[in-house]
Amino acid sequence: MKGSTKKKVIQFFGFFLLRCCLFLVLAVLLLFLYDIGSKGGGAISWEFLSTAPRRGMTEGGIYPAIIGTFLVTMITAVLAIPLGMCAAIYLNEYAKQSRLTRLIRLSIRNLSGVPSIVYGLFGVILFVNILRFGTSILSAGLTLGLMTLPWTITASEEALKTIPNSYREGALALGATKWQSIRTNVLPYAIPGMLTGTVLGLARAAGETAPIMFTGAAFFLPMLPKSLGDQFMALPYHLFIMSTQHHAIVQVRPLAYATALVLIVLVLGLNMTAVIVRYRLRRKHR
Amino acid sequence: MTKKTTGRLKESAIRAFFFACGVLAVIALLGIFATLISTSFPAFKDIKLSEFLLSKNWDPTSPEMEEYGILSMIMSSFIVTLGALLIAVPIGVGVAAYLSDVAHWRVREIVKPVVEILAGIPSVVVGFLGIVLFAPLISKIFNIGHGLTALNGSILLAIMSLPTIISISEDSLTAVPPAYGEASLALGASRWQTLFRVKLPAALSGIIAACMLGMGRAIGETMTVLMATGNARTFPQLPQALLRSVRTMTANIAIELGEVPYYTAHYYALFAIGLVLFVITFVVNLVADVVLHKYQEREL
């Protein structure tokens, strides 16, 4: 009898401890969002979102940085989404269990573990120097695209896996070729999920700094980029500068907070968009 | 007949196209490795490999004697990462155990996406919060001049690797066959004993893999440590090092690559640091992968 009471007490405290772990994690997240929301919210205005920085970046807004991040994320999408989807189609629809397939999967998993600064180094050599794109939107976007690729492949494959085999077999039984069965009976149902996953990857890419620092992001530019060959300002890099490199760090802290808020809203907003897109497309197919 | 042949040709062309996209992943990984090797190779014309890896002094712009030792950066990277794991592993595994065994399924449905939000916060924002939130706190608690220390970096990296550790640990705990738990409960063990002595050991390999993936992420993280650890070029000595400024490998590349003249020994040496970083994360991820794979095969 005594033993069982002891057991119950230990269990009570054990579970209590686990619950504390969870509350701690949730508290940290709340603290993050509250701190940035409350201190950044005050500095946000239409002017902040629609004008360039002024007076050595102590006043004005972040318009060029928003545009720069948008453009570079577009390049990332153009590279990573189609390639990621096609690679996933190969892995899920065509690939057989072979050594080569295992090697491809291993490479994808390892690519997603390569540090972002190493992608930056690679981008400097391949895109900036060898391909002579210079430090530009194009170089930075392609570097980010390469970094995003393993995420988009994995996400797209997850989506393809959810399509039941009977869909494929139904088309094949009617005499369709492999590609016809994929195109008519697999892709229409898989694309919503594929898009959701890839947009989540894009959101992560939009918030990255290390890969674009040396491939195209600029400290400050007085005007918007005119072509993909120009340098650009980017939100994450702008936040880095405003919080560590600026000559009047304390004075511009409110601007840094506001930039952080815009960046978080953008990234989490992209996440929400992905979920909504998936919902809409699914309804259409019913 | 000809129609059939063109159809077949088309099919195999399509297949070849998708195959090329798939193989691109292998090419990319090899390409990164080859680029790092070929770009860091020239550095070792001027620098001895033993000096590079074993010397504590890094001073590439010294007017008298340029020094290229990265040992203090390797140590700094490991100290910050180790600190992060010491914080993140107990908390992360605790949350995973809570979610898989104690929590109501509705709680789980809510908490999982919330943890995903944490993973979605950009590293530069986490670094910023390190500067404005945690550093002042650390400086106050330990009564030191400023809080931009290894400990600050460890706390932030712990927060960043939590989502990885939580989600993979939870997956491996849920994958433990229900019979294990049922047998333990039937023998009169409490739910806590079952969780602690049966399920956690059964899921151990998955949990270890989760921690290693978190570790890989922490070693390679750049912006957070660059912003939050102060970047002093000194050799870290435990245990004081946790409350001192340190400069990790990633931070050093980020600081110096922007200012270094192209095609100098210094430039190549920065790529050599990148190569070291690549090799370390590659090995960590590969080991995690093997552990996770074995574990999954056993389940099947």
Interface residues (C-beta under 8 A of the other chain):
Chain A: K7 K8 I10 Q11 G14 F15 L17 L18 R19 C20 C21 L22 L24 V25 L26 V28 L29 L31 F32 D35 I36 L83 C86 A87 I89 Y90 L91 E93 Y94 A95 L103 I104 L106 S107 I108 R109 N110 L111 G113 V114 P115 S116 I117 V118 Y119 G120 L121 F122 V124 I125 L126 L146 L149 P150 I153 T177 K178 W179 A203 R204 A206 G207 E208 T209 A210 M213 F214 P236 Y237 L239 F240 S243 T244 R253 A256 Y257 A260 L263 I264 V267 L268 N271
Chain B: G7 K10 E11 I14 R15 F17 F18 F19 C21 G22 V23 L24 A25 V26 A28 L29 G31 I32 T35 L36 T39 P90 I91 G92 G94 V95 A97 Y98 L99 V102 A103 V111 V114 V115 I117 L118 G120 I121 P122 S123 V124 V125 V126 G127 F128 L129 I131 V132 L133 I159 L162 I166 S190 R191 W192 Q193 L195 F196 L213 G216 R217 I219 G220 E221 T222 M223 L226 M227 T250 I253 A254 L257 G258 L270 F271 G274 L277 F278 T281 F282 V284 N285 L286 D289
